[in-house]
Amino acid sequence: MTRDDIVQLILTERARQFNLPGREFDVTNSPNDWVAIIASYSLDCITRNHRKPDVHYYEESLVKAAAVILAALEHMDMMKKEGHFQ
């Protein structure tokens, strides 16, 4: 898979997330909220109880985490306005 393929997967996932119900509340997320969501997707795909993750599930989880990182970056201006940064 090429880098362009990976970026396209992330953009497709971001579009899917953007169209989900409740997305309008993203503007209220703090940096901690975004990190928690990213961590949730990242932790979902780790080895547990000596069971290795399925490669498809691992890729899917990483793409979802990357799309959430993109969402957080899209909301930086709002987080700045809300005073979440020094």
Gaussian input, Z-matrix of N, CA and C with variables (Angstrom, degrees):
# hf/3-21g

backbone

0 1
 N
 C     1     B1
 C     2     B2     1     A1
 N     3     B3     2     A2     1     D1
 C     4     B4     3     A3     2     D2
 C     5     B5     4     A4     3     D3
 N     6     B6     5     A5     4     D4
 C     7     B7     6     A6     5     D5
 C     8     B8     7     A7     6     D6
 N     9     B9     8     A8     7     D7
 C    10    B10     9     A9     8     D8
 C    11    B11    10    A10     9     D9
 N    12    B12    11    A11    10    D10
 C    13    B13    12    A12    11    D11
 C    14    B14    13    A13    12    D12
 N    15    B15    14    A14    13    D13
 C    16    B16    15    A15    14    D14
 C    17    B17    16    A16    15    D15
 N    18    B18    17    A17    16    D16
 C    19    B19    18    A18    17    D17
 C    20    B20    19    A19    18    D18
 N    21    B21    20    A20    19    D19
 C    22    B22    21    A21    20    D20
 C    23    B23    22    A22    21    D21
 N    24    B24    23    A23    22    D22
 C    25    B25    24    A24    23    D23
 C    26    B26    25    A25    24    D24
 N    27    B27    26    A26    25    D25
 C    28    B28    27    A27    26    D26
 C    29    B29    28    A28    27    D27
 N    30    B30    29    A29    28    D28
 C    31    B31    30    A30    29    D29
 C    32    B32    31    A31    30    D30
 N    33    B33    32    A32    31    D31
 C    34    B34    33    A33    32    D32
 C    35    B35    34    A34    33    D33
 N    36    B36    35    A35    34    D34
 C    37    B37    36    A36    35    D35
 C    38    B38    37    A37    36    D36
 N    39    B39    38    A38    37    D37
 C    40    B40    39    A39    38    D38
 C    41    B41    40    A40    39    D39
 N    42    B42    41    A41    40    D40
 C    43    B43    42    A42    41    D41
 C    44    B44    43    A43    42    D42
 N    45    B45    44    A44    43    D43
 C    46    B46    45    A45    44    D44
 C    47    B47    46    A46    45    D45
 N    48    B48    47    A47    46    D46
 C    49    B49    48    A48    47    D47
 C    50    B50    49    A49    48    D48
 N    51    B51    50    A50    49    D49
 C    52    B52    51    A51    50    D50
 C    53    B53    52    A52    51    D51
 N    54    B54    53    A53    52    D52
 C    55    B55    54    A54    53    D53
 C    56    B56    55    A55    54    D54
 N    57    B57    56    A56    55    D55
 C    58    B58    57    A57    56    D56
 C    59    B59    58    A58    57    D57
 N    60    B60    59    A59    58    D58
 C    61    B61    60    A60    59    D59
 C    62    B62    61    A61    60    D60
 N    63    B63    62    A62    61    D61
 C    64    B64    63    A63    62    D62
 C    65    B65    64    A64    63    D63
 N    66    B66    65    A65    64    D64
 C    67    B67    66    A66    65    D65
 C    68    B68    67    A67    66    D66
 N    69    B69    68    A68    67    D67
 C    70    B70    69    A69    68    D68
 C    71    B71    70    A70    69    D69
 N    72    B72    71    A71    70    D70
 C    73    B73    72    A72    71    D71
 C    74    B74    73    A73    72    D72
 N    75    B75    74    A74    73    D73
 C    76    B76    75    A75    74    D74
 C    77    B77    76    A76    75    D75
 N    78    B78    77    A77    76    D76
 C    79    B79    78    A78    77    D77
 C    80    B80    79    A79    78    D78
 N    81    B81    80    A80    79    D79
 C    82    B82    81    A81    80    D80
 C    83    B83    82    A82    81    D81
 N    84    B84    83    A83    82    D82
 C    85    B85    84    A84    83    D83
 C    86    B86    85    A85    84    D84
 N    87    B87    86    A86    85    D85
 C    88    B88    87    A87    86    D86
 C    89    B89    88    A88    87    D87
 N    90    B90    89    A89    88    D88
 C    91    B91    90    A90    89    D89
 C    92    B92    91    A91    90    D90
 N    93    B93    92    A92    91    D91
 C    94    B94    93    A93    92    D92
 C    95    B95    94    A94    93    D93
 N    96    B96    95    A95    94    D94
 C    97    B97    96    A96    95    D95
 C    98    B98    97    A97    96    D96
 N    99    B99    98    A98    97    D97
 C   100   B100    99    A99    98    D98
 C   101   B101   100   A100    99    D99
 N   102   B102   101   A101   100   D100
 C   103   B103   102   A102   101   D101
 C   104   B104   103   A103   102   D102
 N   105   B105   104   A104   103   D103
 C   106   B106   105   A105   104   D104
 C   107   B107   106   A106   105   D105
 N   108   B108   107   A107   106   D106
 C   109   B109   108   A108   107   D107
 C   110   B110   109   A109   108   D108
 N   111   B111   110   A110   109   D109
 C   112   B112   111   A111   110   D110
 C   113   B113   112   A112   111   D111
 N   114   B114   113   A113   112   D112
 C   115   B115   114   A114   113   D113
 C   116   B116   115   A115   114   D114
 N   117   B117   116   A116   115   D115
 C   118   B118   117   A117   116   D116
 C   119   B119   118   A118   117   D117
 N   120   B120   119   A119   118   D118
 C   121   B121   120   A120   119   D119
 C   122   B122   121   A121   120   D120
 N   123   B123   122   A122   121   D121
 C   124   B124   123   A123   122   D122
 C   125   B125   124   A124   123   D123
 N   126   B126   125   A125   124   D124
 C   127   B127   126   A126   125   D125
 C   128   B128   127   A127   126   D126
 N   129   B129   128   A128   127   D127
 C   130   B130   129   A129   128   D128
 C   131   B131   130   A130   129   D129
 N   132   B132   131   A131   130   D130
 C   133   B133   132   A132   131   D131
 C   134   B134   133   A133   132   D132
 N   135   B135   134   A134   133   D133
 C   136   B136   135   A135   134   D134
 C   137   B137   136   A136   135   D135
 N   138   B138   137   A137   136   D136
 C   139   B139   138   A138   137   D137
 C   140   B140   139   A139   138   D138
 N   141   B141   140   A140   139   D139
 C   142   B142   141   A141   140   D140
 C   143   B143   142   A142   141   D141
 N   144   B144   143   A143   142   D142
 C   145   B145   144   A144   143   D143
 C   146   B146   145   A145   144   D144
 N   147   B147   146   A146   145   D145
 C   148   B148   147   A147   146   D146
 C   149   B149   148   A148   147   D147
 N   150   B150   149   A149   148   D148
 C   151   B151   150   A150   149   D149
 C   152   B152   151   A151   150   D150
 N   153   B153   152   A152   151   D151
 C   154   B154   153   A153   152   D152
 C   155   B155   154   A154   153   D153
 N   156   B156   155   A155   154   D154
 C   157   B157   156   A156   155   D155
 C   158   B158   157   A157   156   D156
 N   159   B159   158   A158   157   D157
 C   160   B160   159   A159   158   D158
 C   161   B161   160   A160   159   D159
 N   162   B162   161   A161   160   D160
 C   163   B163   162   A162   161   D161
 C   164   B164   163   A163   162   D162
 N   165   B165   164   A164   163   D163
 C   166   B166   165   A165   164   D164
 C   167   B167   166   A166   165   D165
 N   168   B168   167   A167   166   D166
 C   169   B169   168   A168   167   D167
 C   170   B170   169   A169   168   D168
 N   171   B171   170   A170   169   D169
 C   172   B172   171   A171   170   D170
 C   173   B173   172   A172   171   D171
 N   174   B174   173   A173   172   D172
 C   175   B175   174   A174   173   D173
 C   176   B176   175   A175   174   D174
 N   177   B177   176   A176   175   D175
 C   178   B178   177   A177   176   D176
 C   179   B179   178   A178   177   D177
 N   180   B180   179   A179   178   D178
 C   181   B181   180   A180   179   D179
 C   182   B182   181   A181   180   D180
 N   183   B183   182   A182   181   D181
 C   184   B184   183   A183   182   D182
 C   185   B185   184   A184   183   D183
 N   186   B186   185   A185   184   D184
 C   187   B187   186   A186   185   D185
 C   188   B188   187   A187   186   D186
 N   189   B189   188   A188   187   D187
 C   190   B190   189   A189   188   D188
 C   191   B191   190   A190   189   D189
 N   192   B192   191   A191   190   D190
 C   193   B193   192   A192   191   D191
 C   194   B194   193   A193   192   D192
 N   195   B195   194   A194   193   D193
 C   196   B196   195   A195   194   D194
 C   197   B197   196   A196   195   D195
 N   198   B198   197   A197   196   D196
 C   199   B199   198   A198   197   D197
 C   200   B200   199   A199   198   D198
 N   201   B201   200   A200   199   D199
 C   202   B202   201   A201   200   D200
 C   203   B203   202   A202   201   D201
 N   204   B204   203   A203   202   D202
 C   205   B205   204   A204   203   D203
 C   206   B206   205   A205   204   D204
 N   207   B207   206   A206   205   D205
 C   208   B208   207   A207   206   D206
 C   209   B209   208   A208   207   D207
 N   210   B210   209   A209   208   D208
 C   211   B211   210   A210   209   D209
 C   212   B212   211   A211   210   D210
 N   213   B213   212   A212   211   D211
 C   214   B214   213   A213   212   D212
 C   215   B215   214   A214   213   D213
 N   216   B216   215   A215   214   D214
 C   217   B217   216   A216   215   D215
 C   218   B218   217   A217   216   D216
 N   219   B219   218   A218   217   D217
 C   220   B220   219   A219   218   D218
 C   221   B221   220   A220   219   D219
 N   222   B222   221   A221   220   D220
 C   223   B223   222   A222   221   D221
 C   224   B224   223   A223   222   D222
 N   225   B225   224   A224   223   D223
 C   226   B226   225   A225   224   D224
 C   227   B227   226   A226   225   D225
 N   228   B228   227   A227   226   D226
 C   229   B229   228   A228   227   D227
 C   230   B230   229   A229   228   D228
 N   231   B231   230   A230   229   D229
 C   232   B232   231   A231   230   D230
 C   233   B233   232   A232   231   D231
 N   234   B234   233   A233   232   D232
 C   235   B235   234   A234   233   D233
 C   236   B236   235   A235   234   D234
 N   237   B237   236   A236   235   D235
 C   238   B238   237   A237   236   D236
 C   239   B239   238   A238   237   D237
 N   240   B240   239   A239   238   D238
 C   241   B241   240   A240   239   D239
 C   242   B242   241   A241   240   D240
 N   243   B243   242   A242   241   D241
 C   244   B244   243   A243   242   D242
 C   245   B245   244   A244   243   D243
 N   246   B246   245   A245   244   D244
 C   247   B247   246   A246   245   D245
 C   248   B248   247   A247   246   D246
 N   249   B249   248   A248   247   D247
 C   250   B250   249   A249   248   D248
 C   251   B251   250   A250   249   D249
 N   252   B252   251   A251   250   D250
 C   253   B253   252   A252   251   D251
 C   254   B254   253   A253   252   D252
 N   255   B255   254   A254   253   D253
 C   256   B256   255   A255   254   D254
 C   257   B257   256   A256   255   D255

   B1=1.4490
   B2=1.5258
   B3=1.3124
   B4=1.4579
   B5=1.5284
   B6=1.3332
   B7=1.4582
   B8=1.5306
   B9=1.3329
   B10=1.4618
   B11=1.5285
   B12=1.3382
   B13=1.4662
   B14=1.5262
   B15=1.3300
   B16=1.4643
   B17=1.5245
   B18=1.3252
   B19=1.4726
   B20=1.5247
   B21=1.3118
   B22=1.4705
   B23=1.5293
   B24=1.3326
   B25=1.4675
   B26=1.5272
   B27=1.3280
   B28=1.4697
   B29=1.5224
   B30=1.3289
   B31=1.4670
   B32=1.5271
   B33=1.3166
   B34=1.4667
   B35=1.5234
   B36=1.3268
   B37=1.4671
   B38=1.5198
   B39=1.3186
   B40=1.4670
   B41=1.5239
   B42=1.3248
   B43=1.4635
   B44=1.5275
   B45=1.3336
   B46=1.4699
   B47=1.5189
   B48=1.3403
   B49=1.4599
   B50=1.5292
   B51=1.3189
   B52=1.4583
   B53=1.5281
   B54=1.3089
   B55=1.4704
   B56=1.5249
   B57=1.3254
   B58=1.4639
   B59=1.5258
   B60=1.3339
   B61=1.4602
   B62=1.5303
   B63=1.3207
   B64=1.4549
   B65=1.5102
   B66=1.2866
   B67=1.4494
   B68=1.5213
   B69=1.3233
   B70=1.4668
   B71=1.5268
   B72=1.3263
   B73=1.4640
   B74=1.5291
   B75=1.3178
   B76=1.4626
   B77=1.5189
   B78=1.3150
   B79=1.4706
   B80=1.5224
   B81=1.3195
   B82=1.4640
   B83=1.5299
   B84=1.3292
   B85=1.4583
   B86=1.5228
   B87=1.3121
   B88=1.4579
   B89=1.5304
   B90=1.3378
   B91=1.4651
   B92=1.5341
   B93=1.3148
   B94=1.4730
   B95=1.5248
   B96=1.3314
   B97=1.4605
   B98=1.5290
   B99=1.3303
   B100=1.4668
   B101=1.5185
   B102=1.3272
   B103=1.4672
   B104=1.5289
   B105=1.3190
   B106=1.4673
   B107=1.5310
   B108=1.3186
   B109=1.4656
   B110=1.5258
   B111=1.3318
   B112=1.4661
   B113=1.5278
   B114=1.3155
   B115=1.4697
   B116=1.5186
   B117=1.3212
   B118=1.4597
   B119=1.5222
   B120=1.3228
   B121=1.4685
   B122=1.5253
   B123=1.3272
   B124=1.4625
   B125=1.5245
   B126=1.3153
   B127=1.4620
   B128=1.5140
   B129=1.3225
   B130=1.4613
   B131=1.5209
   B132=1.3155
   B133=1.4607
   B134=1.5199
   B135=1.3181
   B136=1.4654
   B137=1.5250
   B138=1.3022
   B139=1.4650
   B140=1.5210
   B141=1.3190
   B142=1.4669
   B143=1.5156
   B144=1.3076
   B145=1.4691
   B146=1.5246
   B147=1.3090
   B148=1.4647
   B149=1.5301
   B150=1.3300
   B151=1.4645
   B152=1.5184
   B153=1.2982
   B154=1.4570
   B155=1.5276
   B156=1.3483
   B157=1.4668
   B158=1.5290
   B159=1.2844
   B160=1.4522
   B161=1.5332
   B162=1.3223
   B163=1.4626
   B164=1.5261
   B165=1.3289
   B166=1.4696
   B167=1.5299
   B168=1.3205
   B169=1.4637
   B170=1.5337
   B171=1.3306
   B172=1.4575
   B173=1.5270
   B174=1.3264
   B175=1.4693
   B176=1.5238
   B177=1.3159
   B178=1.4606
   B179=1.5308
   B180=1.3034
   B181=1.4593
   B182=1.5258
   B183=1.3266
   B184=1.4573
   B185=1.5281
   B186=1.3182
   B187=1.4664
   B188=1.5287
   B189=1.3316
   B190=1.4648
   B191=1.5240
   B192=1.3303
   B193=1.4653
   B194=1.5262
   B195=1.3224
   B196=1.4641
   B197=1.5252
   B198=1.3224
   B199=1.4661
   B200=1.5237
   B201=1.3236
   B202=1.4641
   B203=1.5308
   B204=1.3189
   B205=1.4631
   B206=1.5302
   B207=1.3087
   B208=1.4613
   B209=1.5267
   B210=1.3156
   B211=1.4741
   B212=1.5203
   B213=1.3229
   B214=1.4637
   B215=1.5268
   B216=1.3217
   B217=1.4649
   B218=1.5274
   B219=1.3283
   B220=1.4706
   B221=1.5262
   B222=1.3215
   B223=1.4609
   B224=1.5304
   B225=1.3175
   B226=1.4664
   B227=1.5232
   B228=1.3292
   B229=1.4668
   B230=1.5217
   B231=1.3322
   B232=1.4601
   B233=1.5274
   B234=1.3186
   B235=1.4630
   B236=1.5238
   B237=1.3324
   B238=1.4669
   B239=1.5280
   B240=1.3206
   B241=1.4819
   B242=1.5275
   B243=1.3357
   B244=1.4678
   B245=1.5240
   B246=1.3268
   B247=1.4518
   B248=1.5164
   B249=1.3244
   B250=1.4631
   B251=1.5226
   B252=1.3247
   B253=1.4602
   B254=1.5119
   B255=1.3315
   B256=1.4699
   B257=1.5068
   A1=107.65
   A2=115.68
   A3=120.25
   A4=110.91
   A5=115.95
   A6=120.87
   A7=110.69
   A8=116.65
   A9=119.83
   A10=111.47
   A11=116.55
   A12=120.71
   A13=111.05
   A14=115.06
   A15=120.28
   A16=110.60
   A17=116.23
   A18=120.15
   A19=109.78
   A20=117.24
   A21=119.94
   A22=111.22
   A23=117.66
   A24=120.64
   A25=110.85
   A26=116.32
   A27=120.86
   A28=110.24
   A29=117.69
   A30=120.81
   A31=111.62
   A32=116.56
   A33=120.37
   A34=110.54
   A35=116.59
   A36=120.66
   A37=110.62
   A38=117.52
   A39=120.17
   A40=110.15
   A41=118.00
   A42=121.60
   A43=110.08
   A44=117.07
   A45=120.69
   A46=109.93
   A47=116.32
   A48=120.43
   A49=111.29
   A50=116.28
   A51=121.69
   A52=111.28
   A53=116.14
   A54=120.97
   A55=113.73
   A56=118.06
   A57=120.79
   A58=111.04
   A59=117.40
   A60=119.80
   A61=109.57
   A62=115.71
   A63=121.13
   A64=113.33
   A65=117.11
   A66=122.20
   A67=111.81
   A68=116.40
   A69=120.09
   A70=112.48
   A71=116.55
   A72=120.23
   A73=112.46
   A74=117.77
   A75=120.94
   A76=112.30
   A77=116.72
   A78=119.92
   A79=112.09
   A80=117.64
   A81=120.30
   A82=112.33
   A83=117.60
   A84=120.79
   A85=111.23
   A86=114.68
   A87=121.62
   A88=108.08
   A89=117.83
   A90=118.77
   A91=112.06
   A92=117.20
   A93=120.23
   A94=111.15
   A95=117.65
   A96=120.99
   A97=110.76
   A98=115.32
   A99=118.95
   A100=110.92
   A101=116.68
   A102=120.11
   A103=110.53
   A104=117.33
   A105=120.47
   A106=111.18
   A107=117.17
   A108=120.52
   A109=109.95
   A110=115.94
   A111=120.69
   A112=110.00
   A113=116.69
   A114=120.98
   A115=111.07
   A116=116.86
   A117=120.49
   A118=111.05
   A119=116.94
   A120=119.94
   A121=110.66
   A122=117.33
   A123=120.77
   A124=111.70
   A125=116.82
   A126=120.74
   A127=112.85
   A128=116.39
   A129=120.66
   A130=112.41
   A131=116.70
   A132=118.79
   A133=113.49
   A134=118.48
   A135=119.80
   A136=110.92
   A137=115.26
   A138=121.04
   A139=109.48
   A140=115.93
   A141=121.50
   A142=108.99
   A143=114.98
   A144=120.79
   A145=111.53
   A146=115.87
   A147=123.33
   A148=112.51
   A149=117.14
   A150=120.69
   A151=107.93
   A152=115.78
   A153=120.47
   A154=109.04
   A155=116.10
   A156=118.21
   A157=111.56
   A158=115.84
   A159=122.89
   A160=107.59
   A161=117.53
   A162=121.02
   A163=111.75
   A164=117.84
   A165=120.39
   A166=110.21
   A167=116.72
   A168=121.29
   A169=110.67
   A170=116.38
   A171=121.92
   A172=110.23
   A173=116.36
   A174=120.96
   A175=111.00
   A176=116.59
   A177=121.47
   A178=110.89
   A179=117.61
   A180=121.58
   A181=111.59
   A182=116.45
   A183=119.86
   A184=111.49
   A185=117.35
   A186=121.08
   A187=109.91
   A188=117.31
   A189=120.69
   A190=110.97
   A191=116.89
   A192=120.28
   A193=110.55
   A194=117.09
   A195=120.94
   A196=111.21
   A197=117.06
   A198=120.76
   A199=110.79
   A200=117.23
   A201=120.50
   A202=109.94
   A203=117.18
   A204=119.60
   A205=109.53
   A206=116.80
   A207=120.95
   A208=110.74
   A209=117.06
   A210=121.02
   A211=110.79
   A212=117.03
   A213=120.54
   A214=110.23
   A215=116.51
   A216=120.04
   A217=111.18
   A218=116.43
   A219=120.61
   A220=111.34
   A221=116.94
   A222=121.58
   A223=113.31
   A224=117.79
   A225=121.31
   A226=112.29
   A227=117.27
   A228=119.68
   A229=111.10
   A230=116.76
   A231=120.30
   A232=110.37
   A233=117.61
   A234=119.89
   A235=110.61
   A236=117.31
   A237=120.79
   A238=109.96
   A239=116.34
   A240=120.51
   A241=111.95
   A242=115.56
   A243=120.38
   A244=112.08
   A245=117.65
   A246=121.25
   A247=114.97
   A248=117.24
   A249=120.35
   A250=113.17
   A251=116.83
   A252=120.68
   A253=110.02
   A254=116.11
   A255=121.44
   A256=110.67
   D1=134.20
   D2=-179.29
   D3=-86.03
   D4=165.76
   D5=176.57
   D6=-58.95
   D7=-40.39
   D8=177.99
   D9=-60.91
   D10=-39.10
   D11=176.90
   D12=-61.86
   D13=-43.12
   D14=-179.49
   D15=-64.82
   D16=-45.66
   D17=178.99
   D18=-60.85
   D19=-39.69
   D20=178.79
   D21=-64.66
   D22=-39.52
   D23=175.79
   D24=-59.80
   D25=-42.98
   D26=-179.94
   D27=-65.24
   D28=-43.76
   D29=179.53
   D30=-65.30
   D31=-37.74
   D32=177.12
   D33=-65.11
   D34=-42.84
   D35=177.98
   D36=-65.44
   D37=-39.80
   D38=178.78
   D39=-62.65
   D40=-41.49
   D41=177.19
   D42=-62.01
   D43=-40.87
   D44=178.36
   D45=-62.29
   D46=-47.19
   D47=179.36
   D48=-61.45
   D49=-40.71
   D50=-178.34
   D51=-61.00
   D52=-31.96
   D53=-177.51
   D54=-90.56
   D55=2.97
   D56=178.71
   D57=-78.11
   D58=147.81
   D59=173.85
   D60=-60.82
   D61=142.90
   D62=178.40
   D63=93.33
   D64=-9.15
   D65=-179.71
   D66=-59.58
   D67=-26.85
   D68=-179.76
   D69=-63.92
   D70=-16.16
   D71=178.51
   D72=-86.84
   D73=-4.14
   D74=178.99
   D75=-56.53
   D76=-31.02
   D77=-178.20
   D78=-65.73
   D79=-16.08
   D80=179.78
   D81=-92.51
   D82=-3.36
   D83=-178.83
   D84=-70.58
   D85=139.12
   D86=174.25
   D87=-93.15
   D88=169.84
   D89=173.89
   D90=-54.48
   D91=-38.77
   D92=178.62
   D93=-62.67
   D94=-40.04
   D95=177.93
   D96=-60.67
   D97=-46.58
   D98=-178.72
   D99=-62.46
   D100=-43.80
   D101=-179.75
   D102=-63.38
   D103=-38.68
   D104=178.77
   D105=-63.34
   D106=-40.78
   D107=179.15
   D108=-66.39
   D109=-44.75
   D110=178.67
   D111=-60.78
   D112=-45.14
   D113=179.76
   D114=-62.08
   D115=-39.25
   D116=179.66
   D117=-58.30
   D118=-47.76
   D119=178.38
   D120=-66.67
   D121=-39.58
   D122=-178.28
   D123=-67.50
   D124=-40.95
   D125=-178.35
   D126=-73.90
   D127=-23.02
   D128=179.36
   D129=-60.73
   D130=-26.45
   D131=-170.52
   D132=-108.88
   D133=19.40
   D134=179.04
   D135=-90.12
   D136=163.33
   D137=177.56
   D138=-70.89
   D139=129.98
   D140=178.36
   D141=-134.27
   D142=141.56
   D143=179.14
   D144=49.67
   D145=39.80
   D146=178.18
   D147=63.38
   D148=16.03
   D149=176.55
   D150=-101.10
   D151=120.35
   D152=179.82
   D153=-76.75
   D154=147.44
   D155=179.58
   D156=-70.85
   D157=151.09
   D158=172.85
   D159=-67.26
   D160=135.22
   D161=-175.11
   D162=-60.66
   D163=-39.13
   D164=179.27
   D165=-65.78
   D166=-44.22
   D167=179.95
   D168=-65.08
   D169=-38.77
   D170=177.97
   D171=-61.31
   D172=-49.14
   D173=178.66
   D174=-61.08
   D175=-45.73
   D176=-179.62
   D177=-60.06
   D178=-42.77
   D179=179.92
   D180=-65.14
   D181=-41.34
   D182=178.80
   D183=-67.02
   D184=-38.51
   D185=177.11
   D186=-64.07
   D187=-42.02
   D188=177.97
   D189=-63.51
   D190=-42.38
   D191=177.91
   D192=-62.68
   D193=-42.53
   D194=179.19
   D195=-63.66
   D196=-38.48
   D197=178.21
   D198=-66.58
   D199=-35.54
   D200=177.10
   D201=-69.12
   D202=-37.68
   D203=175.26
   D204=-60.58
   D205=-42.18
   D206=175.98
   D207=-59.72
   D208=-43.18
   D209=178.35
   D210=-61.56
   D211=-43.06
   D212=178.92
   D213=-60.95
   D214=-42.88
   D215=178.27
   D216=-64.03
   D217=-36.25
   D218=177.70
   D219=-64.59
   D220=-26.84
   D221=-176.59
   D222=-100.02
   D223=11.41
   D224=-179.15
   D225=-57.83
   D226=-43.12
   D227=-178.99
   D228=-59.85
   D229=-42.33
   D230=179.91
   D231=-66.36
   D232=-41.06
   D233=179.10
   D234=-64.90
   D235=-36.00
   D236=176.11
   D237=-64.26
   D238=-45.07
   D239=-179.82
   D240=-62.87
   D241=-33.29
   D242=-179.49
   D243=-80.53
   D244=-0.96
   D245=175.65
   D246=79.15
   D247=27.25
   D248=-179.01
   D249=-79.66
   D250=-6.93
   D251=-177.31
   D252=-127.25
   D253=157.16
   D254=177.64
   D255=-74.82

